[in-house]
Amino acid sequence: MFKDLHVAGAGSRISIQPTVSSPFHPPTFLRKIREIRHPPTRDILSGFEGVVTPGQMLLVLGCPGSGCSAFLKTLANQRGDYHAVEGQVSYDSFTPKEIHDSFRGNVTYCPEDDIHFPTLTINQTLSFAIRNRTPAMRLLGQTCKEYVEDTTTRLMKAMGLYHLKDALISNAEVHGVSGGERKRVSIAATLGSAKRKTFKQRIK
């Protein structure tokens, strides 16, 4: 649940092209000191409110620069990039501070850029992500290895990647899966890491 959400970012209203002598120019020097002491801010989000119930998916639509990323990052409790975040945000009965201190791994933000090891296969990538977040409490008699294999297979089938399980993730230099398939790998890796709440950046 989020109510009266207000996010402000630090940014200058005026941008002047620096030169070699800029650091020694008195007005520039004084402006830098003033910006350090009182950084200029601009509003990114203001007056947002809403409720996302368990099992529900929230779709955020907006043009570039409208604050979609700031909104998702704020809900994912990643506030370090912003000058100020005000308003009420709660995760069931937990506050953002409690989530940050004790349950950081249960709320995650999946960024737009897909950063993986390009020489690993899809199966290896997902298996590694799931293995690092294997729960201690599993089905009766299920070993850690069986859990990883079963979850990896289920996610690959759900994301339409099973037929590509032995294909390389790839990048600009290594040939492998396409950009859209790599995006699905990112989503599957996030979902398979035992996350409770996931906030995903835009999908092209």
Disulfide bonds with the S-S distance in Angstrom:
none
